[in-house]
Amino acid sequence: MSQDLFLPADLLTRHCLGIAATGGGKSNFLNLILKQQMMRGGGVIHIDGKNNKDAIREFLTLAKQHNRWHDVRIINIDEATLSNTYNPLLRGDAEELTTRIMLLIGSGGDSFFRSQAGKGLGAISGLVKRMGMPFSFADLSVLMGSEGALRYLLREGPKDTREYTDYKMFFDQLLEADRRTGAMIVNEKKLQHTFGDLLGRLSAYTRGNARDVLNTYNPEIDLLDAIKQNLLVYVALPMLSKQEVATDFAKVFLSDLRTAVGQLQNVPPEQRPNPTFLCLMDEFSSYAMPTLAPLFEQARSANICLFPFIQTVSSLSDKERGLSIDFAQKIIGNTWNKISFVLKDPESCEQMSKIAGQALKEFTSKSIGENIGFASGDQDASMLRTSNRGRSISTSTRVEYDAVARPEDFSNLKPGEGIYMGQRGVLKIKVPLVKLGRPTGDIEFPRFRMPSVPGLAVAEKYHMFSATGS
């Protein structure tokens, strides 16, 4: 007899890991999870590797079905008209912000120039945070490429602070004497060498649709508030058309999420999300990074369930993406619930079979033997008659360990079927079809006119800096 699989809140906060090959029923499963979360009034962040309008329509349709449309927020850096505003640089201290922004250039490249960029960015972030002014990607881009903007910060920053001293030391290292006038000016080559790589990556977020979505001082979406208020946040990643930009943005977004989780740990329990907040991370291995491992440990105390989805187990240890076997082990170890749909990769089938474990099983074998003896007749030697007949039956039983789920069990799953592994045991599951119809028409979602908030605004003053040089 079939029965429902129920995961209580204390088990959900032990996190989940999903794995599925393309076409195995993952999308329907995610819609089912979203449907159930919306029904119980819970919040969700859904990071979706598919940036298409049909996926956004499905998310909105689910929300409407459960009277949650007003809770929807969308982040879509590829199409500003289908996005709320969001600024991932508003929360966190200077060190957190520096680490977050440095994610854009990864861990590769020349270590010296990477170190210089980190020091310079730390000095800028520290002083701006001390000034108490929000800033944006556009502001950073101007500061990293304009002597006038750097001097503006030098004039406006609070002088009697450690942050100002650190910034002044960084600024002085960029100076050289002008050959004609003798005045101290910024060496443009030094500035370029310090921030060149980072400026190139920042440019993707300072123009076009991404600029309109990400560069505001009072955005419609604040991750900490979204989690507290159980909002439904859909993050559309343009993985197919702009994979590098999408991957970098996902890393920055998750770094902001980590800061929000850290802040949630310091608030009273009644201010943490209830019911358990859910974070679905599709195509997780595309933007996974070693610094995410602690997030799985911290999120539990904030009553947040992390639910990454991958296509192969080996993708969690992809060295080309800066991952390792140690990282894979941490993710697998910190996700107590695992759900697999059909797998095509033999190595993943083997790994999931090992994760499912072994159990003592009883094997019984039976053997049957029969013998017949003949003797010659009394009158005719050619005549034979039965002399005796014998039959033996033996049964043997042995107990040994065997795989709970064999590798072929994972490769032979049909669409909609899955295998759950966790505290509830190892169970074969069937996912009911979530019927959404075919939502069409214009995409409507909640938008908000946010009050104006003053910020650093050096991007707005760029023409003044370029004209005067100061």
Secondary structure as GFF3:
##gff-version 3
##sequence-region A 1 470
A	DSSP	alpha_helix	9	12	.	.	.	ID=ss1
A	DSSP	beta_strand	16	19	.	.	.	ID=ss2
A	DSSP	alpha_helix	26	39	.	.	.	ID=ss3
A	DSSP	beta_strand	44	48	.	.	.	ID=ss4
A	DSSP	alpha_helix	53	65	.	.	.	ID=ss5
A	DSSP	three_ten_helix	69	71	.	.	.	ID=ss6
A	DSSP	beta_strand	72	76	.	.	.	ID=ss7
A	DSSP	three_ten_helix	80	82	.	.	.	ID=ss8
A	DSSP	alpha_helix	94	102	.	.	.	ID=ss9
A	DSSP	three_ten_helix	103	105	.	.	.	ID=ss10
A	DSSP	alpha_helix	111	131	.	.	.	ID=ss11
A	DSSP	alpha_helix	137	143	.	.	.	ID=ss12
A	DSSP	alpha_helix	147	156	.	.	.	ID=ss13
A	DSSP	alpha_helix	162	173	.	.	.	ID=ss14
A	DSSP	beta_strand	175	177	.	.	.	ID=ss15
A	DSSP	beta_strand	184	186	.	.	.	ID=ss16
A	DSSP	alpha_helix	188	202	.	.	.	ID=ss17
A	DSSP	three_ten_helix	203	205	.	.	.	ID=ss18
A	DSSP	alpha_helix	208	214	.	.	.	ID=ss19
A	DSSP	alpha_helix	223	228	.	.	.	ID=ss20
A	DSSP	beta_strand	232	236	.	.	.	ID=ss21
A	DSSP	alpha_helix	243	264	.	.	.	ID=ss22
A	DSSP	three_ten_helix	269	271	.	.	.	ID=ss23
A	DSSP	beta_strand	277	281	.	.	.	ID=ss24
A	DSSP	alpha_helix	284	287	.	.	.	ID=ss25
A	DSSP	three_ten_helix	290	292	.	.	.	ID=ss26
A	DSSP	alpha_helix	293	298	.	.	.	ID=ss27
A	DSSP	three_ten_helix	299	302	.	.	.	ID=ss28
A	DSSP	beta_strand	304	310	.	.	.	ID=ss29
A	DSSP	three_ten_helix	313	317	.	.	.	ID=ss30
A	DSSP	three_ten_helix	319	321	.	.	.	ID=ss31
A	DSSP	alpha_helix	325	334	.	.	.	ID=ss32
A	DSSP	beta_strand	337	340	.	.	.	ID=ss33
A	DSSP	alpha_helix	346	356	.	.	.	ID=ss34
A	DSSP	beta_strand	358	376	.	.	.	ID=ss35
A	DSSP	beta_strand	384	403	.	.	.	ID=ss36
A	DSSP	alpha_helix	407	411	.	.	.	ID=ss37
A	DSSP	beta_strand	417	422	.	.	.	ID=ss38
A	DSSP	beta_strand	425	430	.	.	.	ID=ss39
A	DSSP	alpha_helix	462	468	.	.	.	ID=ss40
###
